[in-house]
Amino acid sequence: MGEIENFKKQGTRIFKVGITDDSSIHLLNRLYCVVFLIILAMLVSSKQYVGNPIQCWCPAMFTGAHVKYTNNYCWVSNTYYVDFESSLPLEKEIRVNKEIEYYQWVPLILVFQALLFYLPRMFWKRFGGYTLLNIKKMLNMAASAGYLTGDERDKALDDIVAYLHKYIKIRNTISSPHHKMEIAKEKMSRLGLHYGNYLVFLFMVTSFLYIMTAAVQIIMVDIFLGNDFKNLGFEFLSMIFKGQKFEDYGRFPRVTFCDLDVRQMTNVQTWTVQCSLPINLFNEKLFFCNWLMLVSMVIINSVNFLYNLISIFLPFRTDNYVTKFMEMEGVRAGRINEKQSPRYGEVKKEFVREYLRHDGVFLIWFLSNKTNQVIASEIVSKLWQRYTKEGLVEAKLHADDDEYLSPTAASNA
């Protein structure tokens, strides 16, 4: 019982993930899909290297050593498939064209797929470092603040706000010691990469890479297996719904043939033996699960990409998103009453579109999803207070009204 409990604890640790600096969909790709593929690779390896992955029916004159050699030879060389309704082809070229070339390499295929699923994560970490913003550290600070109260909580939130404010202030810097580099950065600024859109741009590219990763894997596995892998799942599901037994001998044959050349003293004698590949019974189900995972991830990643694209780049979506958190703290961003400055709506839009911009809203979205909405609303409120304390902004608020209603006052109103 003790060993079972230890095994459960180890398994729980693998799937228990703390706060990460990527979205839940990205986490699904770069962690859970990777773990799933590695588990499949381990299962296939155990089937291949523990037991007999191939068993050939040898002539009676073969000794035990001959049988063992034949099994090993036919495993490392490629066997070929011919259905029992057809006769064996006499031409060697035809037999070569019918060879099955994948079953020895299945574990490596799965490991390579796992690596491909992790590549977008490496892209995100590599280019995200140019912002000099430690997103994970900021999220951990916010999560820790959620357990604090009173002055300790305010101090922790103030530290996060100061961290964000400093990033917002320096992100638009395009100065460079080299004139040509500065010109290049100015051109990038016009494209938005130095205008508060860098993190969002990087996030969307990473999301697109996850789509391409899953789609490319379908094509890659289809080419490598050479057995119409892209349609495997559709045919499998069709057979299940029809209540028929799925036995695709063409894609994953259980019985194949192997040509064995034996050199005699004066000539070379060729033996053709019939071999059983029990590993293909396992490969058939494994690659169906593989196909199902890849197709699901293409769909999930595509829907997630389109949703984020709409949510991030539609102005009213970003305005409403930040407004929600401001209203939670008592700042009536959506409905201006007589106690607030007539310029409030204009300043609020500038706060979202000129101060926070897409990167700032993106970081607030991260804070809300990785910690909780209460923390996010408090941080937005403190950012608003810091923003409105600047001279130019305060002048706009007081331009047509002598009284400016602070967030605290609005909350008490």
Disulfide bonds with the S-S distance in Angstrom:
Cys56-Cys275 2.07
Cys74-Cys258 2.22
